[in-house]
Amino acid sequence: MDRRHAIYSWFRDNPFKVDLAAAALLFLLLGPVYLFAERPVLFLISAALVLPLAWRRTRPVPAAAAVVLVCLVQWALAEQPVAGQLAVPLIIYATAAYGPVWASRSVLVLGLLGGVMLTTRLSMSSSSGIMDLTIGAVYTVLIWMLVLVSWTLGDLTRVRRLQLQALEDRTRRLEIEQQQERQLAAADERSHIAREMHDIVAHSLSVIITQADGARYAAAAKPELATQALATIAATGRDSLGEMRRLLGILRSDDAAPTRPQPGLADLDELLLGFRAAGLQLAFEQSGTPRRRLPAGAELTAYRVIQEALTNVIKHAGPRARAGVALEWQNRGLQVDVHDDGRGAAADPPADGAGNGLRGMGERISLYDGSLTAGPATGGGFHVSAFVPYSEA
């Protein structure tokens, strides 16, 4: 089966070589007989009819024009039909199958006209009467049938070839679309991982920097505070390293990638404890009763919004700032409010990548048909308000 397929593929991919070999074979079979009979003119006509078949698929229009020209010369010289006339139905078929539409229709008309011209010439060269006209009509009908059959088979081949070409084009388009979908999925996953890494790194580094500054100032006066700060730095670094390994493990294709669950609202106590350990005065309150549990992705979104907002408090609110986190369960979903009484993010000069945290929060919220507002609060400080509905997007 594989060898047969390979042979078929070679014949399909090398049409000129195949046609050239077929034309040479016909030339050897149909030409020398006239030389043996000492009819050089008929040999030339037969050879001139057969040789254009080498280009019947690669150059169908010039090949058909050459055959038509030879037939006209043969008709003008009043020469009898030759064995090379076999090239006529073959070239009609090839032009209908592989040539343009106008050429296909032209060879059909010329073939039908050629049948009339041939029988007319034969009748004129004959001395008989009505019987010759009847035989001529029969010959004309037979020639027309041969022309129509050759042209019909060629046209059916054209239709099949165009259908196969359309299927191949559709297959290529589907492959391109699938590749683009894979690229979009990979880009979406990279964007998701980038948001996760930003949330983890920004939060952890803010805590580490705050604790390191506090340890540096307290090292001389209160060494025990410095020791506690260093312990917080070490714990935060270890947690961040574990989270980074988990995220990078997603990029690996083996089955050994970590499968630690994503944080959710049940992990808020641990998150707030870390911020309090970093020196942030933090109040937390929760009201209402959830109608049902949020999806895991929505809980992760609320968790990351609180984490990013409190990280911004540490980075921008200034020393001795106080912050508050409020969760309110409503009929439609969860309302999250984070506020502080510090300087606000607008007090710091913009830096490269500024706003990525707020933009990331907005992207997360939009995935679940939620809403997010963030900006300076009336009377000072900064306020972040987010709403996460129960139903996913």
VEXFIKOL-938752 format. One record per residue: x, y, z of N, C-alpha, C, O in turn. Coordinates in pm, whole numbers, plus 50000, padded with zeros to 5 digits. Last residue first. Example, Ala and Ser with C-alpha at 12.3 -4.5 7.8 and 13.67 -1.06 7.14 Angstrom:
2
512854977550708513674989450714512905000350787513415011450804513194943150780512304955050780513204967050780514244966850846
! end
This chain:
393
481865342753385481635348653253481555337453150481365340153031479985328153660481205330753585480825336453449479685335453404477945341653922478055334453795479335338353724479735349953726478335359554136478345345154158478595337454028479375327954025480605387554085479285380954087479435365954106480525360354093482515409354261482655396454192481305389554199480875385854308483685441854270482515433454286482675421054199482945422054080485815464354449485625454054346484375446054377484045443754493487605493054516486305486454531486115476854414486245480554298489985510254692489785500454586488485493154615488285487854724491325541554773490225532254791490115523154668490145527954555493545560754976493245554154848492195543454874492155537154980493925593255133494035578855123493645573754985493445581454892491475619355169492815613655176492795598555168491785592055193488965629055128489555631355259490925625055275491495625455384488005603854910487685617054963488235618555105487985610055191490715584754768489465585954842489255600354890490215607954906491995578054445492105585154573490745586754638489745589754572490945545454312491375559254303491485565554441491125559454541489125521354136490265524154222490685538554202490765543354089486765496154068487075510354071488195512554171488225506354278485465469753881486555474353967486695489353954486735494753843483255441953836483605455953817484675459953918484765454154027482725410853652482715419553769483095433753733483225437253616482815389653477481735399553464481615408453587480525412953621485155375953506483995370853578482835380753578481975380453667487075390153372486865376253332485625370353396485075360553344487245414053506486455413653383486195399453336485215396953267489025408053716487625410453747486765409053620485665403453626491465405853573490925394453649489415396153672488635386853652491705431753471491595420353380491005408253451490165401153396491955446753708490815448953618490615437453522489475433653494494375436753808493135434753884491905436453795490955428853803496075445953603495905431653624494655428553704493945419053673495865473453647495415467853519495185452753532494215447353478497015474953901495615478553883495065472953752493925468253747499635465853828498845459053930497365462053915496535452853918500535483753636500335469753597499465462453697498665453853660501125508753724499755506153682499505491953641498355488353613504425510453601503425515053696502035512653640501815514553521506435503853427505535493053467504485497353567503725489053615508565527653560508345518153453507465506753503507735500853607506665550853766507875543553729507535534153616506375532653578505505582553885505325570353807506655564053772507645571053751505935592254229506145594554087505995581654009506315570854060503245590854466504545585954420504705588854272503735587954196500645599454504501715607354563503095603154515504035611154522498865581654404499175593154321500305601454378500865609754307498395563054603499335559554496499725571454413500815571554355498345577254933497715573254808498765570854701499875576154708499065583455192499225593555090498505590054960498095598954885496555567255399497885572355370497885582455258496895589255231494415552655484494415567055515495775573355488496115583555547492715529055266493775532955360493705547955381493025555155307490655501055173490935515355181492085517555280492375509155364488835478654988490115480455056490435495355054490485501554948486085457954946486545471854960487825471955041487905466055149484065437154758485355438154826485765452854827485795459354723481175418454744481715431954735482985432754820482965429554938479965390754569480825395354677481355409254645481895411754538476545387254458477935383254463478665389154581478045392254683473855392554473474435389954341475875385054347476365379354250473325396854741472515386954669473165383154536473025371754490476555399254907475275404354862474525393454786475035382354768478895401255155478195391555070476825397055037476015399355127481625420955182480175421155201479535411455102479625413354980484605427755342483935418455250482445418655282482055416755397487125451255378485725448055408485175438955300485275441955181490035462355529489495453355426488095449455469487875444955581492075490755582490915482755619490435474555501490425479355387495065505255718494255500255608493105491955662493165486755774497235532055795496305521655838495405517955720495035526255637500655541455806499355541455739498505529955793499035519455831503225544655895502135545555993500755546555926499815551855985504605556955584504725551155718503485553755803502785563755786502815552055266503715558655359503735552155496502985542755522501395541355058500655548955160501545556155258501105565455325502885525954875502575539954844501985548054959502065560354958503465499954964504395506654874504165521754868505115529454857501325492655127502685492355181503645500555096504525507355148499265495554938499265503555062500675504055120501155514755158499915476454749500025490554712499995499654834500635510254834499295454154902500685456254861500895470754819501935476654851496545457154918497335458855040498815460555008499525467655079495905452254645495545464954708496375467454834496845478554855496855426054607497445437054530497145450454597498025459054606495195411854789496655411354800497305423054728498215429454782492645417354688493005421654823494525421954839495075431354897492955405154435492605419354445492985424754583493575435454594493435378454502494505386254439494205401254444495135409254456490915371454611492135370454692493235379254634493885386654707489255374654388489055383054506490295382954595490685393354649490425354354225490395368254181490215377654300490935387554312489915331354372491305335354349491375349954307492285357154347487125331454348487745333154481489215337354466489695345954541486925326954073486435339654128487005342054267487335353354301487975301254055488645312253988488215325754041489025334854053486085286754199487465287354247488215298954183488995305754249482915304254240483825295154169485265297054217485615307554270481485309454570482015314554443482835303754373483385294954439478715292554714480155294754706480535300054568479985296054466475775311754784476445299454745477905302754727478295314454724475225333554943474115325554893474595312054844473905302054861477035342455233477075338955091475885330055053475585320355121475885368255438476035353755424476045350055276475145354155203477295397555598476435390355505476745375455504477725370855562480705408255635479275409055666478495401455560478965399155448483805413455787483045405955688481585405855730481275403755847486845431555826485465428655866484735421855750485015424355633489965441755953489235433055860487825430655915487645428056034492715463855957491425459656012490675451655906490755454455786496125468956021495115463855930493875459456006493965452256106499105483455993497945483256082496715480355996496335488255911501945466355895500785473755850499645472255951499285461155990504155450755954504025463556021502825471655978502685483056022504305425255861505145435155793505005449055854505675458355809502345412856003503725410256044504695420055978505765422756032500195421255852500345426555987501755424356039502315432756109500685405955623500765420555615500905426755754501655436355772500325380055730501605383855672501755398955661502835404255687497655381055803498665379455907500045383355854500835389355927496425381855556496385393855640497405392955752497965403155792496995355155472497465366755395497505379255482498495386555482495685340155666497135338855652497715350655576498795355555609493055348355612493645350555744495175349955737495865358255795492545339655349492715353855376493365356355512494155365755526492025314355269493425317255301493645331955334494785336455346489425313155189489755306455315491185309355360491525307055476489455324554941489035333055053489335326455187489485333355288492445308654808491085313754799490745322054920491635326054995495215297554605494635303254728493225308354702492865311854589495235266354423495325280954426494705286254556493785280254610496955236254525495755243954491495985258854502496835263454579499745221554362499235228254482498025236754448498075244054349501035205254185499575206754174498985213054299497855210054337504055206553993503335207754120501855210254096501465216553998504745181653744504545195653779503735196653908502825188653931505185156853646505675159353782505495173753825506005177953929504575151853390503495149753488503915152853630503125151653723505945177653174505915164453237504825163853341504215173953376506085202753069505145193553006505085180053073504265171653035506105233653246506725220953212505675211353160504515211853201504655255253326505265255953195505915242953153506255241253036503995249253583502925248753484503495248553343502915242553252506295254753723505995240753696504875239153595504795228953527506095281553765507015277053661506795262453628507065258053516504275280553979503915286853852504815282253739504335279253629505775266854176504495261454131504095267253996503645260053907507945284054208508165270554156506875264254105506865257354004506585305854317507265307154189507525293454128507335291654008505715295054561504725299354462505355300554324504745296754224508215290654683507315279454656506275282954552505965274854464509145316954699509875307154620509005295154586509055289954474507275327354877507335332454740508065322754649507665320654535507905312855109506575311655049506585316254903505975309954817510545321755150510275307555124508895305655059508755297754966510125349355192510935344555080510685330055046510605326254929508615348455429508035353955306508805349355184508195345955082510515337455601509265330355575508615335255446508125327355366512535357355593512835343655552511555335955518511495328855417511125379455695511715379955560511975365855509511665362755394510535370255952509435373055859509945373355716509275368355625513135368856052512345356656042511175358455946510855349455868513805395956049514535386655961513785373455946513795367455838512035404856245511895409656107512615400356009512105397355901513075391956471511715388856425511495393056280510855385956203515585404456483515485389856463514115385856413513985377356325514805430556529515525427356406515455412456377515285408256263513695427956779512825431756668513485428556533512825424556438515965421656925514925411456913513935414656801513405405656737517545445056922517945433556838516845423156824516785416356721516935475956931516165464156976516505452256887515815449756788519055492956840518315495756962517615483357018517695480657137520255480956610521095486556717520315487856848520825484356954518145471656450519255462656484520055467756602520485459856687516165488056362516005482556496517185474056540517235469556655516895495456104516805506056205516755500456346517215506856441516905470055982518115478255980518075489056087519075491656154514295461456015515385454356083516655462656086517395462156184512915479555848512675479555992513785472556068514185477156175513985471955599514195485555649513985486255800514765492455872513045445455593514495448055591514805462055641515755464055715510295449155592510915442555706512425445155711512995446855818510015461855339509555468455462510225462355584510685469655672511055442155168511705455355176511305462455305512145468455372509245421055215510675419255244511375432655260512175434655351506825432255126506985427955265508455426855302508855431355410507535436554857507125447754941507265444255090507775452255169508065410654771509165420354777508795432454863509635437954933505485399354789506585394154870507715404254882508255406254991503935414854607503565413654748504775409554834505035415554938505395411254366505175424654420504835424054569505365431754648505315382954337506595389954353506395403654415507135407454506502525377654316503365371054418504615379054444504965381754559501635393954104500995394854237501905389154345502045394954453503355385653898503375399553944502785400654084503345407254171502635359153871503995362253915504085376653966504785379454063499975362453778500255355353903501635358953958501785361554077500455375753538499695382353645499955375853779500145382653881501915355953403502545368953431501795376353541502415382653628500025336053380501185333553466501875346653500502365348453612498275349053202497805344753333498975342653429498925346953544499965352152982499435363953049498935360553188499135368153282500385325152920501525333552961501055346053033501655350353131497765318652849498375312052965499585320053014499795321453134497485334752622496595336852737497175330652863497095336452971499435323352459499575337252501498705340352622499115347452713498335297752427499625299152494499845313452543500375315652652496015304952290495895298352420497195299552498497195301952619497165315552060496365324152147496215318052285496295325152386498415292451960499225304051997498465313552089499025318852185496165276651912497165272152010498045283752055498385284852172494955292451717494265290251845495225285451952495135289452067496875290451515496615303451576495895301951709496185309351804496635263151462497905268351511497715281951577498305284751681494005262751370494355255351490495675260251549495815261351671494325278651139493445283251248493765275951378493785282051485496045262150991496495275551031495645280651147496185286351242494375239950958495655238451028496165251851077496665253051189492315252050811492025246450944493305244651023493335247351143493715258450578493155269250661492855264250802493115271250900494345232550486495425241850524494905253050612495565256950709491735223550438492575216850537493715225750583494015226550702490995240950235490265241450362491075234650472491105239450586492785232950037492845246650088492135247750222492615254550313491855206650001493215208950048493375222950105494015224850208489265212249905489435204950030490835206850087491005208450208489935225449667489195232649771489325225649905489465232250008491185204349532491965216249566491265224449675491925229649765488995187349501490135183049582490995194949624491485195549737487465203849332486955199849464488085195349556488125198949673489125205449110488825217649184488275214449323488565221449420489075178449031490345184849069490105197449151490805199949249486375175248968486965167449078488265173749125488525174449245486215192948750485385194948869485965187648989486045193149098488055180948572488275194548621487495197048750488035202448846486795156548524488105156648591488415170348647488975171548756484585166248387484385159648516485695159048594485715160748716485925175348158485245185048244484965179048381485085185948482486885150948054487825161348097487185171448190487795175648288484455138447993485375132448091486385142748142486695143048261483525156947800482775154747924483665148548032483625152748147485425154347592485275167147662484545165447795484915171747894485055127647520486375132247566486245145247645486855146947751482335128447443482765119847553484095124347609484275124947730482485146747230481685149947349482085141247468482145146147581484155133047047484545146247100483795149347229484385154047326482615110047000483955108847056484415121947118484995122147227480345122246889480225114647013481585113047080481705114447201481455133046658480905141946761480775134646894481055140247000482115109546524483195118646567482695128146675483395130846772479535099746483480495091946563481635100946613482065099946728478475119746321477855117046452478835109346541478945112146660480165117046096480115129646172479555127446312480095132446411479555091346008480915094446056480925107246141481595107946244476895095945932477175086446040478565089046098478745089046219477345113945725476565118245842476825109045961476955113546075478775097445551479405109345607478685114445730479305118645827476815079045483477975074445559478695086245623479185085245735475185096945341474675089945459475815085045546475795086545668476875104745136476355114745229475835108345356476015113645466477255080445008478415086945071477955097845169478575099845273474725076344911475245067045012476425073045085476605071145205474535095744712473765097244835474285088144944474285092145060477565088844555476475098544567475865098944703476545102144801481165088244488479845082244510478815093144532479135104944529483705097444476482885099144355481485093444372480695093844278485365116344732484735104044686483855107044564483335118144552486185140244823487195132144755486625119344699487315112244626483935149144954484345156144831485365147944753485405148744630483925132345174482845131445077483225137944945482885133044838486215140745310486145127045261485055125445156485235118145059485455167145370486595164645284486565150545227486865148545109483305161645541483095169045417484225166645319484005164545200484565149045752483635141245670483325148245539483115141745436486135171045841486745158545800485815150545710486225145745604484265190945908485255193545802485865180645751486095179245631482895178546117482175182045994483155184145879482905179745767484995176246302484295164346255483565166846126483585158646035485625203046349486585194546279485945181646229486325176746122483415211246497483615216646363484575208046282484385206046162483945196846731482705194346656482825199346513482385192746418486425208446796486305194046773485055190546694485105182546601485765235246832486665231646722486605216646693486715212546577484125232847060483575238046934484435233946815483925229746712486055222547239484805215347214484195219747081483805211347000487985241947243488345229047183487095220747158487075212647065486465262547370486975264247234487315250947169486975248647052485995253247624484855254947533485305256347388484625251847296488675253447716487885241147718486705242147622486445232747546489375280147695490055270547610489275257447603489215251047498487695291147890487525295347750488205285547654487685282847546488685278948121487335275848075487175279547928486575271947850492105266148092491075275748134489735272648070489655264747975492965230548132493065243848074492035253348130491165249248208492475205548235493555213348295493685227448238494455235548292490205193848110490525190548249491495200448311491355203648429490085203147849488895204547934489225202448081488595208448168492645195547766492305209847772491075212147859491015221947933492455167447783493435174547866493095189347878493235195247986490395161547593490245157847733491165166247822490735171447925491685171047362490395176847404490165173947552489775182847628493875154247354494125168447380492825175647417492855185247494492575129947302493395131447422493635146147454493595150047571491325133947055490495132547177491295133947306490775138547408493915137846910492825147746913491915145847035491745155347111495655116646905495995127846992494845137747006494795145347103494835099846705494465096246842494755107646940494155108247047496065107046479494815113946509494285110246647493385116846700498175090546430498405101046529497175109246560497185117246653497285075546217497155069746350497365080146460496805078946569495465097945995496625090046035496395084646176495445088446245493335105145715493575104145861494725094545890494935084545820494915118645415494015109445483494305109245632495415112745673495155152545310495765139845346494765131445425493885136645493494645177845212493755166845175494395153345201494215143845125495925199745297496665191245204495845179445157496285171745072494015209445476494335217245356495075208845252494885210745132494115189645673492875191445598493135199045468492565195845364496735193745768496365180745712495095181945626495015175945519496445219545867497385216945757497045203745689497065202745566494595214146069494225223145960495155221145840494705221145725496115197346234494895192146171494455201146055493985196045953498095215146317498475203546235497245197746165497335193746049496495232946469497225237746351497615226146259497485227146137495595215946673494635222146582495325226846454494805224946344498065210446798497285199546738496275205146638496105199546530498765236346889499625229146795498865217946725499015216046604496655241947066496835250346947497705243346843497435244146724497165222647264495935221747184496055230047057495595225746951499615232747360499555219347304498305217747217498385212047107498875258347458499785257047342499745243247278499825242147156497015248047664496565256847556497545256547437497095254647324498485231347845497385225947764496985234847646496645229647540501125225947974500835237047883499675232947791499885231147671500825203748146501595215348192501335227648106501325238848158499255185747999498825190048133499565202548181498985210948249500465182947747499005183547753498495188047889497395193547897503035181047657502695193147735501185194147758500675205047785503125157947511504065158947623503745171047711504145171347827501495161547293500905155247411501835155647532501375153947645502965171147077502405181047173501765174747296501525181747394503545145746938504545152247024503965162947117504435163847231501335138446774501615131246899502535139046992502325138947113501275154746548500085153646632500395147646769499785151346869503775151346439503395164846484502135164546569501955173346653503645124146369504575128446474504195142146528504275144446649501705125546166501445117446285502355121746400501915122846514503045142045980501765146346038501485138646167501065144646266505305126445923505465139745984504175144546049504195150146158504055104045808504885102545928505045115946000504935116646123502885115245584502005110145690502785107945819502235109645928505265120945452504345131945487503405127445599503165134745695506495095745402507105105345496506175116645538506275121445651505835066645339504905077945341505435088345439504885089645549506945040745333507465051445247506425062445227506155066945116506305022745523505425023145405505835033845306505155035945205508145028945716508265016045650507425015545523507775008645427507075053345788508385053045724508595039845652509145039445542504745045045906504635052745782505985053745711506035054945589505685032346133504945024446036504815031745902504795025345797506825051446310507695044046217506945036146111507515033346006504465061946466505205069146364505975060546266505805062246145503235047146666502415051946556503205058446443502665060346334505155039346859504155029646813503465034046683503135025646599506715061646906507375049446861506375039346805506715031546716504685079246994505475082446874506145069946818506145067746697503855067047228502925067947115503675070946985503325065746879506225070947378505745057447350504785057347231504875048747144506325098747390507405091547324506975077347288507315072247181504015103647541504105108647403505205101447325505035098347208504745091347784503585086347709503635090947564503335083247474506935107447860507135093147836505985087247755506205078947666505595132047887506675130647789506935115947757507125112347641503865126248097503315129147964504375127847855504085123247745505765122548305504825111848269504275113948129504225104548049507035147348310507805135348283506905123848239507245116348147504855164148374505545165648246506345153248210506355148948095504005156148634503125154248518503865155248385503545147848292504915147648906505775148948788504945147148661505155137548587503085143449107504015154649124504915156849002505605166948996501695120749025500965133249044501915145249048501575155948998503665101049022502955104148898502245117648909502185125148811504295101349297505315105349197504645108949065505015118849003501925092549411502405106049443503435110649341503455122349303501865066349309500815075849273501265090249299500995099149219504105055949439504085056649292503035066749246503275074749155503265057949705504465065249662504495066649510504875077149457501095040549703500875054749732502075063049686501895074049635502435016749656501455021549559501185036349579501065043849482503955015249888504645016449759503675021549653504055029849569501935012650078502805024350084503525026349950503685037649904500824987950000500005000050000500865012650000500555022249929
! end
